[in-house]
Amino acid sequence: MIETSGLPANAANALLEAMLELAPEPSLEALSQRAMDLVIRLSGASRGLFILRRGDTLQVVVARNMESQNLENPELEHSTSVVRKVLEEGCPCITESLLDDPGFRDSESVQRLKLLSVLALPVRGPRNGDVLGAFYLDNPKEAGVFRESDLPLYELFCDFLGIAVAKARRQEDTDRRLAEARRDLQHGYEEIVGRGPAMTRVLAAVDRAARTELPVLIHGETGTGKELVARAIHDNGQRGRAGKTFLPLNCASMPDHLLESELFGHTRNAFTGAVADRVGAFGEADGGTLFLDEIEAMSPKLQQSLLRVLDNGEVKRLGEDRPNRVDVRIICATNQPLEDLVAREAFRQDLYHRVNVFPLHLPPLRERREDIPELVAYFLDDVARRRGVARKGIGKRARRVLEQFGWPGNVRQLRAAIERAYALAEGPELGDEDFPDLAPPASASTGTAGFPWGEAKALDRYLEKVAVEKVQEALARSAGNVSSAARELGITRERVRSLRDRNRDADVPRS
């Protein structure tokens, strides 16, 4: 923490005001320009340079009031010996007259420039104290401009600036890596929508995973697109797998004995109901990729069987004595923290290490809100194309609702919301009233977390009520003609009949 209690009140106030002006600058260039202006204002200098280290080189990033404004040769106008000393020793230099200072008066640049008042200040990094750069300030025609008593003020300002410079440099590095990642990304990810920083990092990881044959473990909340990412890894993979089978299998979708048969296959009469041979998922995916979603749902017995296949590449069908060799790449997915399940002995530790060779995390939609406009546009196009109807636009208020909502169901929930809004919207544009389950009631406090008001079931009931009312109105306008109502609403005739009959037979809440 930067301490100002030892400074006089006026100096402390000047420092705090300067820091407040410095804090919002987003880039290193803007930060450097602002810092130069502020330090000249604080010190009363007439001229100045701000110099930063770039590896083994020094770069003058800002010059103020230097006659030639020659950034390539700033030594023509300032004391290089002072700058070198401050950068090497990391200590400030302040003098009333450099011409009379025994440490510098013999310097060629000092004698040539006849320099009087000079102040040079190191700018240190916040972690290890390395000197990141320095200010050089002077007033060549007037002695005694800078006072020793003001050094604590200047040093505190430079400490704060060092934190800001380090942060700006980290952001520059991040932006550069993201730009490189975007340039280097393979093609073929058109189905994965979003090119914000979070998804660019994901796609860079997908690229790396696709260049290997390692088992991949994708972790992400429900609806983040784990299967889509797994397919992208397969489609861009090595050894010709892209042209082979990609087989997804949800481990939580069936009981244990059926999952075992689905995975490993069986022979005829291996168990009751086995009327024919089945090669199983490993056999079907031979040469390709097997995607096992919700792997945490596997029983301990199946976990052991899967581990054996991963270890030796052999699969033995139920009812068969001899194993068969398979060449299958395994990609697993989970929405649970498997390491926690391992700690509770609910998931085998050896299997966890076997499938978690290349971990890949998918961020929830609330952590990549910058992608929501692109996703909305994609789903609007997709719905119109699949339904064969005109593409609807989206209003500003509706767009704001979508961008601010918490999306506990992630991209899958966003897609469903667009689908439902198409059924509700009467005009050519989706409005916020077409997303009644997303916009909070007027009495509710605003927020961005998923479902911050009420229960999800209550919202679903309300949405159902609105849908029923829309169908009633459309049927009234079409004199009860189901086909006409369906065309008007952009939904199927079966959906119209279902909502019509629900209004007749069910007790729809009237909130």
C-alpha positions as CSV (number, residue, x, y, z in Angstrom):
1,M,0.0,0.0,0.0
2,I,1.3,3.5,-0.9
3,E,1.6,5.5,2.3
4,T,1.1,9.3,2.2
5,S,0.9,10.1,5.9
6,G,4.5,11.4,6.1
7,L,3.9,14.1,3.5
8,P,2.7,17.6,4.1
9,A,-1.1,17.9,3.5
10,N,-0.7,19.9,0.3
11,A,1.9,17.5,-1.1
12,A,-0.2,14.5,-0.2
13,N,-3.3,16.0,-1.9
14,A,-1.2,16.8,-5.0
15,L,0.0,13.2,-5.1
16,L,-3.5,11.7,-4.6
17,E,-4.9,13.9,-7.3
18,A,-2.1,12.9,-9.7
19,M,-2.7,9.2,-9.0
20,L,-6.4,9.6,-9.6
21,E,-5.6,11.1,-13.0
22,L,-3.2,8.4,-13.8
23,A,-5.3,5.4,-12.8
24,P,-7.8,5.2,-15.7
25,E,-5.3,5.2,-18.5
26,P,-5.9,2.0,-20.5
27,S,-2.7,1.7,-22.6
28,L,1.0,2.0,-21.9
29,E,1.3,4.8,-24.5
30,A,-1.6,6.8,-22.9
31,L,-0.2,6.1,-19.4
32,S,3.2,7.3,-20.3
33,Q,1.9,10.6,-21.9
34,R,-0.3,11.3,-18.8
35,A,2.5,10.4,-16.4
36,M,5.0,12.8,-18.1
37,D,2.5,15.7,-17.9
38,L,1.8,15.0,-14.2
39,V,5.4,14.7,-13.1
40,I,6.2,18.0,-14.9
41,R,3.3,19.6,-13.1
42,L,4.3,18.2,-9.7
43,S,8.0,19.1,-10.0
44,G,7.8,22.4,-11.9
45,A,10.3,21.2,-14.5
46,S,10.5,22.9,-17.9
47,R,11.5,19.8,-19.9
48,G,11.4,16.1,-19.5
49,L,11.9,12.6,-20.8
50,F,10.3,9.3,-19.8
51,I,12.5,6.3,-20.6
52,L,11.5,2.7,-20.4
53,R,13.6,-0.5,-20.6
54,R,12.6,-2.9,-23.4
55,G,14.7,-5.9,-22.7
56,D,18.3,-4.9,-23.0
57,T,17.5,-1.6,-24.8
58,L,16.2,1.8,-23.6
59,Q,13.3,3.5,-25.3
60,V,12.4,7.2,-24.9
61,V,8.6,6.9,-24.9
62,V,7.7,10.5,-24.2
63,A,9.6,13.8,-24.6
64,R,8.4,17.2,-23.4
65,N,9.7,20.6,-24.6
66,M,13.0,19.2,-26.0
67,E,14.0,21.6,-28.7
68,S,14.6,19.0,-31.4
69,Q,12.0,16.5,-30.2
70,N,14.4,13.9,-31.5
71,L,13.5,10.7,-29.7
72,E,16.2,8.7,-31.6
73,N,19.0,11.0,-30.3
74,P,17.7,12.5,-27.0
75,E,21.3,12.6,-25.7
76,L,21.7,15.7,-27.7
77,E,19.7,17.6,-25.1
78,H,20.0,15.8,-21.8
79,S,22.6,14.3,-19.5
80,T,23.1,10.7,-20.5
81,S,25.4,10.2,-17.4
82,V,22.6,11.1,-15.0
83,V,20.1,8.7,-16.7
84,R,22.6,5.9,-16.8
85,K,23.4,6.3,-13.1
86,V,19.7,6.3,-12.1
87,L,18.9,3.3,-14.2
88,E,21.9,1.3,-13.0
89,E,21.7,2.2,-9.3
90,G,17.9,2.7,-8.9
91,C,18.4,5.8,-6.8
92,P,17.0,9.3,-7.5
93,C,19.3,12.1,-8.5
94,I,18.5,15.7,-7.6
95,T,20.9,18.7,-8.0
96,E,20.7,22.5,-8.0
97,S,23.4,22.8,-10.6
98,L,24.8,19.9,-12.5
99,L,27.7,22.0,-13.6
100,D,28.9,22.3,-9.9
101,D,28.1,18.6,-9.0
102,P,31.4,16.7,-8.6
103,G,29.8,13.5,-9.8
104,F,28.7,14.9,-13.1
105,R,30.5,18.2,-13.9
106,D,33.2,16.4,-16.0
107,S,30.6,14.7,-18.2
108,E,30.8,15.8,-21.8
109,S,27.0,16.3,-22.1
110,V,26.8,18.3,-18.9
111,Q,29.6,20.7,-20.1
112,R,28.1,21.0,-23.5
113,L,24.6,21.7,-22.3
114,K,25.5,23.9,-19.3
115,L,22.8,22.1,-17.3
116,L,21.6,23.5,-13.9
117,S,18.6,22.1,-12.1
118,V,18.2,18.3,-12.8
119,L,15.9,15.7,-11.3
120,A,16.0,12.0,-12.4
121,L,13.7,9.4,-10.8
122,P,13.7,5.6,-11.1
123,V,10.4,3.8,-11.8
124,R,10.4,0.4,-10.1
125,G,8.3,-2.7,-10.7
126,P,5.9,-3.7,-7.9
127,R,7.1,-7.3,-7.4
128,N,10.9,-7.5,-7.4
129,G,11.8,-3.8,-7.4
130,D,13.5,-4.0,-10.8
131,V,14.0,-0.6,-12.5
132,L,11.5,-0.4,-15.3
133,G,12.5,3.0,-16.5
134,A,13.2,6.6,-15.4
135,F,12.1,10.2,-15.6
136,Y,14.7,12.8,-16.6
137,L,13.6,16.4,-15.7
138,D,15.5,19.6,-15.9
139,N,15.4,23.4,-16.0
140,P,18.5,24.3,-17.8
141,K,18.4,28.0,-17.2
142,E,17.5,28.2,-13.5
143,A,19.2,26.7,-10.4
144,G,17.5,25.3,-7.3
145,V,14.1,24.4,-9.0
146,F,14.0,20.9,-7.4
147,R,14.0,20.5,-3.6
148,E,15.2,17.5,-1.6
149,S,12.2,17.8,0.7
150,D,9.9,16.9,-2.3
151,L,11.7,13.6,-3.1
152,P,9.3,11.5,-1.0
153,L,6.4,12.9,-3.1
154,Y,8.2,12.1,-6.4
155,E,9.2,8.6,-5.2
156,L,5.7,7.7,-4.1
157,F,4.4,8.9,-7.5
158,C,6.9,6.7,-9.3
159,D,6.0,3.7,-7.1
160,F,2.4,4.1,-8.1
161,L,3.4,4.6,-11.7
162,G,5.5,1.4,-11.5
163,I,2.4,-0.6,-10.6
164,A,0.5,1.0,-13.5
165,V,3.3,0.4,-16.0
166,A,3.6,-3.3,-15.0
167,K,-0.2,-3.7,-15.4
168,A,-0.2,-2.0,-18.7
169,R,2.7,-4.2,-19.9
170,R,0.9,-7.3,-18.8
171,Q,-2.2,-6.2,-20.8
172,E,0.0,-5.5,-23.8
173,D,1.5,-8.9,-23.6
174,T,-2.0,-10.5,-23.3
175,D,-3.3,-8.5,-26.2
176,R,-0.3,-9.5,-28.3
177,R,-0.7,-13.2,-27.4
178,L,-4.4,-13.0,-28.2
179,A,-3.7,-11.4,-31.6
180,E,-1.1,-14.1,-32.4
181,A,-3.5,-16.8,-31.3
182,R,-6.2,-15.3,-33.6
183,R,-3.7,-15.3,-36.5
184,D,-2.5,-18.8,-35.8
185,L,-5.9,-20.5,-35.3
186,Q,-6.7,-23.3,-37.7
187,H,-9.8,-22.9,-39.8
188,G,-12.8,-25.1,-39.3
189,Y,-14.2,-23.6,-36.1
190,E,-17.1,-21.9,-37.8
191,E,-19.6,-23.7,-35.5
192,I,-17.9,-22.3,-32.4
193,V,-19.2,-18.8,-32.2
194,G,-17.3,-16.0,-30.4
195,R,-13.9,-14.6,-30.8
196,G,-13.5,-12.6,-27.6
197,P,-10.4,-13.0,-25.4
198,A,-11.9,-16.0,-23.5
199,M,-12.9,-18.0,-26.5
200,T,-9.7,-17.1,-28.4
201,R,-7.8,-18.8,-25.6
202,V,-10.1,-21.8,-25.8
203,L,-9.6,-22.1,-29.6
204,A,-5.9,-21.8,-29.1
205,A,-6.1,-24.7,-26.7
206,V,-8.3,-26.6,-29.2
207,D,-5.6,-26.1,-31.8
208,R,-2.9,-27.5,-29.5
209,A,-5.1,-30.4,-28.5
210,A,-5.8,-31.2,-32.1
211,R,-2.1,-31.5,-32.9
212,T,-1.7,-34.3,-30.4
213,E,-3.2,-37.7,-29.7
214,L,-3.4,-37.1,-26.0
215,P,-6.6,-37.8,-24.0
216,V,-8.5,-34.5,-23.4
217,L,-10.7,-33.7,-20.4
218,I,-13.1,-30.8,-21.1
219,H,-14.5,-29.2,-18.0
220,G,-17.4,-26.7,-18.2
221,E,-20.9,-25.9,-16.9
222,T,-23.9,-27.4,-18.6
223,G,-24.6,-25.8,-21.9
224,T,-21.1,-24.3,-22.6
225,G,-20.6,-26.4,-25.8
226,K,-18.4,-29.3,-24.6
227,E,-19.4,-31.6,-27.4
228,L,-18.9,-28.9,-30.0
229,V,-15.4,-28.3,-28.8
230,A,-14.7,-32.1,-28.7
231,R,-15.9,-32.4,-32.3
232,A,-13.6,-29.5,-33.3
233,I,-10.6,-31.3,-31.8
234,H,-11.6,-34.4,-33.8
235,D,-12.2,-32.6,-37.1
236,N,-8.9,-30.8,-36.9
237,G,-6.9,-33.8,-35.5
238,Q,-4.0,-35.7,-36.8
239,R,-3.4,-39.2,-38.3
240,G,-6.5,-38.9,-40.5
241,R,-9.0,-39.1,-37.7
242,A,-11.0,-36.1,-39.1
243,G,-12.3,-38.4,-41.8
244,K,-13.3,-41.2,-39.4
245,T,-16.1,-41.6,-36.8
246,F,-16.8,-39.1,-34.1
247,L,-19.0,-40.8,-31.6
248,P,-20.6,-39.0,-28.6
249,L,-21.9,-41.0,-25.7
250,N,-23.5,-39.6,-22.6
251,C,-22.5,-41.7,-19.6
252,A,-25.4,-40.4,-17.5
253,S,-28.1,-41.2,-20.0
254,M,-28.5,-44.9,-19.3
255,P,-28.2,-47.5,-16.5
256,D,-24.9,-49.2,-15.7
257,H,-25.5,-52.5,-17.5
258,L,-26.7,-50.8,-20.7
259,L,-23.8,-48.4,-20.7
260,E,-21.3,-51.2,-20.4
261,S,-22.9,-52.9,-23.5
262,E,-22.9,-49.5,-25.3
263,L,-19.3,-49.0,-24.6
264,F,-17.7,-52.4,-25.1
265,G,-20.3,-54.3,-27.2
266,H,-21.6,-57.8,-26.7
267,T,-22.1,-61.1,-28.5
268,R,-25.4,-62.7,-29.2
269,N,-27.0,-64.2,-26.1
270,A,-24.4,-62.6,-23.8
271,F,-27.4,-61.6,-21.7
272,T,-31.2,-61.6,-21.8
273,G,-32.2,-59.5,-24.7
274,A,-28.9,-59.7,-26.6
275,V,-30.4,-61.0,-29.9
276,A,-27.5,-60.0,-32.1
277,D,-23.8,-59.2,-31.9
278,R,-22.9,-55.5,-31.2
279,V,-19.4,-54.0,-31.6
280,G,-20.0,-51.3,-29.1
281,A,-18.9,-47.6,-29.1
282,F,-15.1,-48.5,-29.0
283,G,-15.6,-50.7,-32.1
284,E,-17.7,-48.2,-33.9
285,A,-15.2,-45.4,-33.2
286,D,-12.1,-47.5,-34.2
287,G,-9.7,-45.1,-36.0
288,G,-11.7,-42.1,-34.8
289,T,-12.8,-40.4,-31.6
290,L,-15.0,-41.4,-28.7
291,F,-16.5,-38.5,-26.8
292,L,-17.6,-39.5,-23.2
293,D,-19.8,-36.8,-21.7
294,E,-20.5,-36.7,-18.0
295,I,-17.8,-39.2,-17.3
296,E,-18.3,-38.7,-13.5
297,A,-21.6,-40.7,-13.8
298,M,-19.6,-44.0,-14.5
299,S,-19.8,-46.7,-11.9
300,P,-16.6,-47.8,-10.2
301,K,-16.8,-51.1,-12.2
302,L,-17.0,-49.2,-15.6
303,Q,-14.3,-46.8,-14.5
304,Q,-12.0,-49.8,-14.0
305,S,-13.0,-51.3,-17.4
306,L,-12.4,-48.0,-19.1
307,L,-9.0,-47.6,-17.5
308,R,-8.0,-51.1,-18.8
309,V,-8.9,-50.1,-22.3
310,L,-6.9,-46.8,-22.1
311,D,-3.9,-48.7,-20.7
312,N,-3.7,-51.5,-23.3
313,G,-5.9,-50.4,-26.2
314,E,-7.9,-53.6,-26.0
315,V,-11.6,-54.1,-25.7
316,K,-13.4,-57.3,-24.7
317,R,-17.1,-57.5,-25.6
318,L,-19.5,-59.0,-23.1
319,G,-19.7,-62.7,-23.7
320,E,-16.4,-62.9,-25.6
321,D,-13.1,-64.3,-24.2
322,R,-10.6,-62.7,-26.6
323,P,-10.0,-59.0,-26.6
324,N,-9.9,-56.9,-29.8
325,R,-7.4,-54.1,-30.4
326,V,-8.8,-50.7,-31.1
327,D,-7.3,-47.3,-32.1
328,V,-9.6,-44.7,-30.5
329,R,-8.9,-41.2,-29.2
330,I,-10.7,-40.5,-26.0
331,I,-12.1,-37.1,-25.2
332,C,-14.0,-36.9,-21.9
333,A,-16.2,-34.1,-20.5
334,T,-17.6,-33.2,-17.1
335,N,-19.4,-30.4,-15.4
336,Q,-18.2,-31.5,-12.0
337,P,-14.8,-30.9,-10.4
338,L,-13.3,-34.4,-10.8
339,E,-10.5,-33.7,-8.3
340,D,-13.1,-33.2,-5.6
341,L,-14.7,-36.5,-6.5
342,V,-11.3,-38.1,-6.4
343,A,-10.7,-36.7,-2.9
344,R,-14.1,-38.1,-1.8
345,E,-13.2,-41.5,-3.5
346,A,-16.2,-41.1,-5.8
347,F,-13.9,-41.2,-8.9
348,R,-10.8,-43.4,-9.4
349,Q,-7.6,-41.4,-9.0
350,D,-5.7,-43.5,-11.6
351,L,-8.5,-43.0,-14.2
352,Y,-8.6,-39.2,-13.4
353,H,-4.8,-38.9,-14.2
354,R,-5.3,-41.0,-17.4
355,V,-8.1,-38.9,-18.9
356,N,-6.8,-35.5,-17.6
357,V,-3.7,-35.5,-19.7
358,F,-4.8,-32.4,-21.6
359,P,-7.3,-30.4,-19.5
360,L,-9.4,-27.8,-21.3
361,H,-11.8,-25.4,-19.4
362,L,-14.8,-23.8,-21.1
363,P,-15.8,-20.5,-19.6
364,P,-19.5,-19.9,-18.7
365,L,-21.3,-17.4,-20.9
366,R,-21.4,-14.8,-18.0
367,E,-17.6,-14.7,-18.2
368,R,-17.5,-14.0,-22.0
369,R,-20.4,-11.5,-22.4
370,E,-18.5,-9.9,-25.3
371,D,-19.6,-12.9,-27.4
372,I,-23.3,-12.5,-26.7
373,P,-24.1,-10.1,-29.6
374,E,-22.4,-12.5,-32.1
375,L,-24.2,-15.5,-30.6
376,V,-27.5,-13.8,-30.8
377,A,-26.9,-12.9,-34.5
378,Y,-25.9,-16.5,-35.2
379,F,-29.0,-17.9,-33.5
380,L,-31.3,-15.4,-35.2
381,D,-29.9,-16.5,-38.6
382,D,-30.1,-20.2,-37.7
383,V,-33.8,-20.1,-36.4
384,A,-34.9,-18.2,-39.6
385,R,-33.1,-20.7,-41.8
386,R,-34.4,-23.8,-40.1
387,R,-38.0,-22.6,-39.9
388,G,-38.0,-21.1,-43.4
389,V,-39.2,-17.7,-42.1
390,A,-38.0,-14.2,-42.4
391,R,-35.1,-13.3,-40.1
392,K,-36.2,-11.1,-37.2
393,G,-34.1,-8.3,-35.8
394,I,-33.6,-7.5,-32.2
395,G,-34.4,-4.2,-30.3
396,K,-31.9,-2.3,-28.2
397,R,-33.7,-3.0,-24.9
398,A,-33.9,-6.7,-25.8
399,R,-30.3,-6.8,-26.6
400,R,-29.5,-5.2,-23.3
401,V,-31.6,-7.8,-21.5
402,L,-29.7,-10.6,-23.2
403,E,-26.3,-9.0,-22.5
404,Q,-27.0,-8.4,-18.8
405,F,-28.7,-11.7,-17.9
406,G,-26.6,-14.3,-15.9
407,W,-27.3,-17.3,-18.2
408,P,-27.1,-20.2,-15.7
409,G,-27.8,-22.5,-18.7
410,N,-25.1,-20.8,-20.8
411,V,-25.2,-20.9,-24.6
412,R,-27.8,-23.7,-24.7
413,Q,-30.2,-21.5,-22.6
414,L,-29.5,-18.5,-24.9
415,R,-30.3,-20.6,-28.0
416,A,-33.6,-21.7,-26.3
417,A,-34.5,-18.1,-25.4
418,I,-34.1,-17.0,-29.0
419,E,-36.2,-20.0,-30.2
420,R,-39.0,-19.1,-27.7
421,A,-38.9,-15.4,-28.5
422,Y,-39.5,-16.2,-32.2
423,A,-42.7,-17.9,-31.2
424,L,-43.8,-15.0,-29.1
425,A,-42.8,-12.0,-31.2
426,E,-45.5,-10.6,-33.5
427,G,-43.5,-8.0,-35.4
428,P,-40.3,-8.1,-37.4
429,E,-38.1,-7.4,-34.3
430,L,-37.7,-9.2,-31.0
431,G,-38.4,-6.9,-28.1
432,D,-37.7,-7.2,-24.3
433,E,-41.3,-8.3,-23.9
434,D,-40.5,-11.4,-25.9
435,F,-38.0,-12.5,-23.2
436,P,-40.3,-12.4,-20.1
437,D,-38.3,-15.0,-18.2
438,L,-35.1,-12.9,-18.5
439,A,-36.3,-9.4,-17.6
440,P,-36.7,-8.9,-13.8
441,P,-39.9,-7.5,-12.5
442,A,-40.0,-3.8,-11.9
443,S,-39.8,-4.3,-8.1
444,A,-36.8,-6.6,-8.3
445,S,-33.3,-5.4,-7.7
446,T,-31.2,-5.5,-10.8
447,G,-28.4,-8.0,-11.2
448,T,-26.5,-10.2,-13.6
449,A,-26.6,-13.5,-11.8
450,G,-28.8,-16.2,-13.3
451,F,-32.4,-16.1,-12.0
452,P,-31.8,-13.4,-9.4
453,W,-35.5,-13.1,-8.8
454,G,-38.0,-15.8,-7.9
455,E,-37.8,-19.5,-8.8
456,A,-37.1,-20.9,-12.3
457,K,-40.3,-22.9,-12.2
458,A,-42.4,-19.8,-11.6
459,L,-40.7,-18.2,-14.6
460,D,-41.4,-21.2,-16.7
461,R,-45.1,-21.1,-15.7
462,Y,-45.3,-17.4,-16.6
463,L,-43.7,-18.0,-20.0
464,E,-46.1,-20.8,-20.6
465,K,-49.0,-18.5,-19.7
466,V,-47.8,-15.9,-22.2
467,A,-47.4,-18.5,-24.9
468,V,-50.9,-19.8,-24.4
469,E,-52.3,-16.3,-24.6
470,K,-50.4,-15.6,-27.8
471,V,-51.9,-18.8,-29.4
472,Q,-55.4,-17.8,-28.2
473,E,-55.0,-14.4,-29.9
474,A,-53.7,-16.0,-33.1
475,L,-56.5,-18.5,-33.2
476,A,-59.1,-15.8,-32.6
477,R,-57.7,-13.8,-35.6
478,S,-57.7,-16.9,-37.8
479,A,-61.2,-18.0,-36.8
480,G,-59.8,-21.1,-35.2
481,N,-57.7,-22.2,-38.2
482,V,-54.6,-24.0,-36.7
483,S,-52.5,-23.8,-39.8
484,S,-53.0,-20.0,-40.2
485,A,-52.2,-19.5,-36.5
486,A,-49.0,-21.6,-36.8
487,R,-47.8,-19.6,-39.9
488,E,-48.5,-16.3,-38.1
489,L,-46.5,-17.4,-35.0
490,G,-43.8,-19.2,-36.8
491,I,-44.3,-22.5,-34.9
492,T,-45.6,-25.9,-35.8
493,R,-49.3,-26.9,-35.9
494,E,-48.6,-29.5,-33.3
495,R,-47.3,-26.8,-30.9
496,V,-50.4,-24.7,-31.6
497,R,-52.7,-27.6,-30.8
498,S,-50.7,-28.4,-27.7
499,L,-51.0,-24.9,-26.3
500,R,-54.6,-24.6,-27.3
501,D,-55.5,-27.9,-25.5
502,R,-53.5,-26.9,-22.5
503,N,-55.6,-23.8,-22.2
504,R,-58.7,-26.0,-22.2
505,D,-57.6,-28.7,-19.9
506,A,-54.9,-27.3,-17.6
507,D,-55.1,-24.7,-14.9
508,V,-52.7,-22.0,-16.2
509,P,-51.5,-19.7,-13.5
510,R,-52.9,-16.2,-13.8
511,S,-50.4,-14.1,-11.9
